[in-house]
Amino acid sequence: QVQLQACGGGLVQPGGSLRLSCVASGLPFEDYAIGWFRQAPGKEREGVSCISSTEGSTYYADSVKGRFTISRDNAKNTVYLQMNSLKPEDTAIYYCAAEDGFCTVITEYDYWGQGTQVTVSS
């Protein structure tokens, strides 16, 4: 059974940092693009970042460019999202999702984790 587990969330002050991890099992991890999405209260789920299955091409939402960095370690079946200079508007539940091949639109992702809460507050 395919499983994606997101962890690393927590409560941080504005300007702080967190590193999220997404650990996958039950699928050929190296063949999948992994995306990070987030959903804030009262808002629809939006894409944050994605890393492809091929040469590690990365993509970022405009709102996080320069602050967040996505990376993957295929040997550990893990994708990381390093989040720096966090802002209150980054507060959301963060989800990781897997798609067979390439980064794409949210509706095309095959598998989803349960998410981890990130709260940025003073």
Phi, psi and chi 1 to 4 in degrees:
 res  aa     phi    psi   chi1   chi2   chi3   chi4
   1 GLN       -  135.5 -173.1   71.8   17.8      -
   2 VAL   -74.3  135.8  172.4      -      -      -
   3 GLN  -140.9  132.7 -175.3  175.3   17.7      -
   4 LEU  -119.9  127.5  -61.0  175.6      -      -
   5 GLN  -121.4  115.8 -177.7  175.8   -2.8      -
   6 ALA   -96.5  135.9      -      -      -      -
   7 CYS  -149.6  170.1   61.3      -      -      -
   8 GLY   108.1   -4.4      -      -      -      -
   9 GLY   -70.5  170.4      -      -      -      -
  10 GLY   170.2 -168.0      -      -      -      -
  11 LEU  -104.0  124.3  173.2   63.9      -      -
  12 VAL  -135.7  157.0  -62.7      -      -      -
  13 GLN   -82.0  155.3  -65.7 -172.0   -5.2      -
  14 PRO   -52.1  137.9  -27.5   35.7      -      -
  15 GLY    90.5   -9.9      -      -      -      -
  16 GLY   -80.9 -177.1      -      -      -      -
  17 SER  -132.8  151.3  -62.4      -      -      -
  18 LEU  -142.8  151.7  -75.1  172.5      -      -
  19 ARG  -120.8  117.3 -171.1  176.6   73.9  158.2
  20 LEU   -90.7  148.4  -54.4 -176.3      -      -
  21 SER  -125.3  144.6  -60.3      -      -      -
  22 CYS  -126.9  112.8  176.8      -      -      -
  23 VAL  -106.2  126.4 -177.7      -      -      -
  24 ALA  -111.3  149.0      -      -      -      -
  25 SER  -146.5  157.1   60.9      -      -      -
  26 GLY    82.0   10.9      -      -      -      -
  27 LEU  -146.3  157.2   79.2  168.1      -      -
  28 PRO   -73.4   91.0   26.2  -33.7      -      -
  29 PHE   -54.3  -40.8 -177.1   76.9      -      -
  30 GLU   -66.0  -15.2   67.2  -83.7    7.2      -
  31 ASP   -91.7   -3.3  -65.8  -25.7      -      -
  32 TYR  -113.1  138.5  -81.4   75.5      -      -
  33 ALA   -77.8  144.6      -      -      -      -
  34 ILE  -120.7  125.5  -56.5  -65.4      -      -
  35 GLY  -113.9  150.3      -      -      -      -
  36 TRP  -108.7  133.8  -74.8   97.7      -      -
  37 PHE  -129.7  159.8  -58.1   82.4      -      -
  38 ARG  -142.7  153.5   66.6 -173.4 -178.0 -172.3
  39 GLN  -137.4  116.0 -171.4  164.5   19.9      -
  40 ALA   -90.6  158.7      -      -      -      -
  41 PRO   -55.0  129.3  -26.4   36.0      -      -
  42 GLY    76.8    4.2      -      -      -      -
  43 LYS  -118.9  159.3  -57.7  -66.0 -178.4   64.9
  44 GLU   -81.1  158.2   66.2 -178.5   31.0      -
  45 ARG   -67.0  135.9 -166.2  170.3  -61.6 -176.0
  46 GLU  -130.6  152.2   64.2  177.4   -4.2      -
  47 GLY   -73.2  140.1      -      -      -      -
  48 VAL  -110.7  -50.8  175.9      -      -      -
  49 SER  -161.9  161.4 -175.4      -      -      -
  50 CYS  -153.5  148.0 -176.6      -      -      -
  51 ILE  -128.8  132.2 -174.3  163.8      -      -
  52 SER   -77.8  170.0   75.2      -      -      -
  53 SER   -88.0   -8.8   64.8      -      -      -
  54 THR   -94.2  -87.4   55.0      -      -      -
  55 GLU  -106.0   17.3  -63.6 -174.0   -0.1      -
  56 GLY    74.7   28.2      -      -      -      -
  57 SER   -58.6  138.5  -60.9      -      -      -
  58 THR  -120.7  152.6   58.3      -      -      -
  59 TYR  -139.3  145.6  -55.0   89.2      -      -
  60 TYR  -138.5  143.4  -60.4   92.7      -      -
  61 ALA   -65.7  147.9      -      -      -      -
  62 ASP   -55.4  -33.3  -71.2  -18.2      -      -
  63 SER   -68.8  -17.2   59.2      -      -      -
  64 VAL  -119.2   -3.6  -53.3      -      -      -
  65 LYS   -58.1  134.0  -74.0 -179.9  179.5  177.2
  66 GLY    87.2  -12.3      -      -      -      -
  67 ARG  -114.7  -35.0  -60.5 -171.1  -62.9  120.0
  68 PHE  -108.0  147.4  -68.7    9.7      -      -
  69 THR  -135.1  126.8  -57.6      -      -      -
  70 ILE  -102.6  143.8 -168.3  170.4      -      -
  71 SER  -151.1  164.0   61.3      -      -      -
  72 ARG  -138.8  149.9   68.2 -171.1  -64.0  159.6
  73 ASP  -126.0   97.0 -174.8  -19.4      -      -
  74 ASN   -64.2  -31.1  -72.3  -20.3      -      -
  75 ALA   -64.2  -26.3      -      -      -      -
  76 LYS  -105.6    4.6  -63.7 -178.9  178.3  179.9
  77 ASN    51.9   42.6  -72.5   -1.1      -      -
  78 THR  -133.9  138.1  -58.6      -      -      -
  79 VAL  -116.7  139.3  165.5      -      -      -
  80 TYR  -115.2  150.2  -55.6   97.0      -      -
  81 LEU  -129.3  104.0 -175.0   67.2      -      -
  82 GLN   -84.5  121.1  178.7   66.9   45.8      -
  83 MET  -116.3  115.0  -53.8 -172.7  -63.4      -
  84 ASN  -115.6  164.3  -61.4  -34.3      -      -
  85 SER    49.6   48.6  -58.1      -      -      -
  86 LEU   -66.0  144.9  -76.1  162.6      -      -
  87 LYS  -119.6  156.1  -55.3  174.5 -179.9  179.4
  88 PRO   -54.2  -33.9  -29.7   37.1      -      -
  89 GLU   -70.6   -7.2   50.2  -97.8   47.5      -
  90 ASP   -80.5   -7.9  -64.9  -42.2      -      -
  91 THR   -61.3  125.0  -64.3      -      -      -
  92 ALA  -178.8  169.2      -      -      -      -
  93 ILE   -86.5  128.0  -59.2  174.4      -      -
  94 TYR  -103.0  128.9  -76.5   70.4      -      -
  95 TYR  -117.7  143.9  -58.8   87.1      -      -
  96 CYS  -107.7  150.8   60.4      -      -      -
  97 ALA  -145.8  153.3      -      -      -      -
  98 ALA  -120.5  139.2      -      -      -      -
  99 GLU  -133.5  138.4 -166.5  -85.6  -26.5      -
 100 ASP   -74.9   90.2 -173.4    3.4      -      -
 101 GLY   128.8  -81.7      -      -      -      -
 102 PHE  -130.0  155.7  -59.9   93.5      -      -
 103 CYS   -59.7  138.6  -63.0      -      -      -
 104 THR  -156.3 -169.2 -173.7      -      -      -
 105 VAL   -72.2  157.4  -64.4      -      -      -
 106 ILE   -57.6  -34.4 -170.5  170.4      -      -
 107 THR   -71.1  -12.1   54.7      -      -      -
 108 GLU   -94.1   -7.2  -66.4  -64.1  -40.3      -
 109 TYR   -72.8  137.6  -76.4   78.9      -      -
 110 ASP   -86.1  -37.2  -60.2  -54.0      -      -
 111 TYR  -134.2  144.3  -54.6  105.4      -      -
 112 TRP  -131.7  142.3  -70.8   81.6      -      -
 113 GLY   -87.3  178.8      -      -      -      -
 114 GLN   -84.5  -18.2  -70.1  -62.4  -56.3      -
 115 GLY    95.8  160.2      -      -      -      -
 116 THR  -137.4  138.1 -175.7      -      -      -
 117 GLN   -82.0  129.0  176.3   71.4   48.6      -
 118 VAL  -116.9  123.4  172.0      -      -      -
 119 THR  -124.3  124.6  -57.6      -      -      -
 120 VAL  -115.6  110.8 -175.1      -      -      -
 121 SER  -154.9  145.9  176.9      -      -      -
 122 SER   -94.8      -   59.4      -      -      -
